[in-house]
Each structure stands twice: as structure tokens, then as C-alpha cells.
């Protein structure tokens, strides 16, 4: 059974993330248990959607997906976001975190 921050959704997944913008480098940091979200740092500033675009790009590269397969479904102007990924199930995302 997937954790609360990762759920199956019609042919894909929804993943809850926490974004640290204006970081020194862009990276997928891992799960922060106290936030129950996947933490991602991005170098972009949180203005004009730059950080959101960088988050989607980083997730797509990490998952081996196209950016067009990802979309922010909630939290557009927040550090706490939910991202929908088409065609990739929760098991594959969990495996990426473990390996």
C-alpha cells in the first residue's frame, strides 16, 4: 500500500511535494516524514511560475517522463503542492525513492 503522500489516480499517480525555491541546486531530496511529502529543491525563484516549471522539469527527469505528462493539481502558489503524473504508478515512484 502506498504512503499517504503518494496515491494512484486514473492511469497515473498524484504525489504531494514540498518545494524549497531559490536553493543552491535543483534536486530531489527525499521524503520528509514530518511533512509527509517529497522534498524538492529548485534554483528558480518563486516568481512568475519559474519554480513550478523547474519542479515539473526535475520530477520528469527523475521519473524518466515527459514534462507534458506532469501537472500541478494544487498548491500553485504554495511550497506544498500536489503533482499529477500520467502513466506512472505509485509502485514505480516508490521504487525510484528506494533505489
QUIMO-V649664 format. One record per pair of residues at least 4 apart in sequence whose ideal C-beta (glycine too) atoms are under 6 Angstrom apart, sorted by the first residue. I is the first residue (numbers start at 1). J is the second residue. Records with the same first field share a line. If there is no record, write none. Layout:
I = J, J
//
This chain:
2 = 6, 90
4 = 36
5 = 16, 36, 37
6 = 15, 90, 93
7 = 14
8 = 90
9 = 14
12 = 85, 86, 87, 88
13 = 85, 88, 89, 90, 93
14 = 82, 84
15 = 38, 83
16 = 37, 82
17 = 37, 38, 40, 81
18 = 35, 37, 39, 79, 80
19 = 40, 55, 79
20 = 41
21 = 42, 46, 51
22 = 45
23 = 41, 43
26 = 42, 43, 58
27 = 41
28 = 40, 62
29 = 39
31 = 38
32 = 39
40 = 55, 58
42 = 51, 54, 55
44 = 50, 51, 54
46 = 51
49 = 53
52 = 72
56 = 67, 70
57 = 67
59 = 70
60 = 65, 67, 70
63 = 88
65 = 69
69 = 86
70 = 83, 85
71 = 84
72 = 76, 81, 83
73 = 82, 84
74 = 82
75 = 80, 81
88 = 92
95 = 99
//
